[in-house]
Each structure stands twice: as structure tokens, then as C-alpha cells.
Amino acid sequence: MQNGPSLMSPQVQGQHRSGDGLAPQAAPAPSPRPRLVFHTQLAHGSPTGRIEGFTNVKELYARIAEVFEISPAEILFCTLNSHKVDMQKLLGGQIGLEDFIFAHVRGQTKEVEVTKSEDALGLTITDNGAGYAFIKRIKEGSVIDRLKTVCVGDHIEAINDQSIVGCRHYEVAKMLKELPKGQPFTLRLVEPKKAFDMIGQRTKSAKFSCEAKVASGRETLRLRSKGSATVQEASPQHVLSLSASTIVEAGKDKKNPDDFAVALDSVLGDFAFPDVFLFDVWGAIGDVKTGRI
């Protein structure tokens, strides 16, 4: 009998006998998922809070609301790495792992009477993914631009006293487009809450000693309307290419821009594409179908 450890063939190593056959060893337990913790503040001013454990926008708003002891319905939208109402910093479907989240909450409510003197009002509308549509852009020289009380970031709460809370941005845009030309209508708007020091440049304080870093974009938390959030590593070019192919597929068998908008929203709704972009893409898809390009 051989003393000491026996030499096993490579086929047998890592296995143990079970009865008359060989059974593989149990796979090692998966390592626990890392905790993803994000820092957040209310955009008009607040202490810094820490949030975690969310997979979509509604859950994100709920976590922020818990930290600051407010209702999730108070949150209009969030920006990343800036407390200002900056639509270039608007939170969409992805959050960099080092991003600092600023929540803009309900402020003053105002009613504005608008006369639709032109076919287009000059608005680009988006929504927060949780039932609130708001103004993302105002075209210079447009009907809305001449009304200085209407601002980028204003939540459109009602049109002619009809609540539109819960509507997606393309639904609100369609409602406004269908309003008769030459007739006045009323918009009920809610502006983001402002702080006194937001008029000028906000001064840095001790609580910003660990001021948020701008994420490199290489690692992001991808929020999903269905399923779990995932951490992804991808270049902007890859994301752009993926989105473009998905957009084309969404429009292949659609008969009108409204159906296209609904289909696109179901797969890429987190990107909150503006209506101008949707109509341009729909036109391009139509040109491809008819062989013009």
C-alpha cells in the first residue's frame, strides 16, 4: 500500500466518489453583491443623505423621500452633480457610481393663460418616469418664450383644469398640439422649489468637503422599469449604437408616430427622448421604408 498522498489523474482531481460514480464538488457560493450607496441632497438646500437599494425611478424617489421625511409625490425630478435646474444634468436611466443626486421638489403653483397664436407652442416636454411631465426646453421667440412666467423645469400639472398627472411626455405633447389655434387655454404649472442663495452661485460649505465627483461614465447603475438594476461598464459609443438599433427595430412595423412613441417608450423609456427627436426619427424611418434614402 502506498503511503502519503496519492496522485490522481486530472480527470479525477476536484471530484469525489458518490456510490459507484464520480460527482462534482459543489460550486462555491457566489460572492455577495456590493452595496451601492449614493449621496443626495434636496436641490434648494438640505443636509446630505445616503440612499441605497433602488432599481427604478419610483424606488429612487421613495428612498430620497424617506431620508428627508417628505412624500415621494413632492419630487419633480432629479439632476446629477448640479443643484441647478439644468436639463443637461437631468437624471435619466443611468446613474454613475460616483454621481451626486439632487432632488428638485414642488415649489410655487401658478396658472398661466396662453393663446395659441401659432401651430407650435415652442415646448419640448419630458417626464420623470413617475407620473410628472415637465418642460425641458423652450424655443427662443416662440409663443411660450414670450410668457416669462413659464420656465424650464416647470411641471405641467393640468391643462384647462384637466389633471395630466400620470401622463407620459408624448401624451402631454399630443394634448397641447391638438388644442385649437387662436383660442386661449390655461396651464397649471408647479415650479421647482427655490432657495434664496440659488439666485447667485451657491457657496461651498463644509458638507461639500466630499463634493461629488463627475463620473467617468465607465461604470453606471442602469435603472430599469422592469427587473433589477444592473451595474454596467460601457463606452458612450456602445450605448449610442445599441440605442440606435433598438429605435429602428421599434419603428419597423408601426403605422404612425404615436404608436412608434409607445413602442419606443416600452424599451427605452428611461432615456426620455424629446418629442422633436421622436418626430425626426419617425420621418427618417418613413424615408427608409419608401426608399427615399
Secondary structure, DSSP 8 states (H G I E B T S, - for coil): ---S-----TTTTTEEEETTEEEE-------------EEEEETT----EEE----SHHHHHHHHHHHHT--GGGEEEEEES-SS--GGGB--SEEETT-EEEEEEEEEEEEEEEE--SS---EEEEE-SSS-EEEEEE-TTSTTTT-TT--TT-EEEEETTEE-TT--HHHHHHHHHHS-TT-EEEEEEEEE---GGGSS-----GGGTT------SSEEEE--SSS--EEEE--HHHHHHHHHHHHHHHHTT-SSHHHHHHHHHHHHGGG---HHHHHHHHHHHHHHHHT--
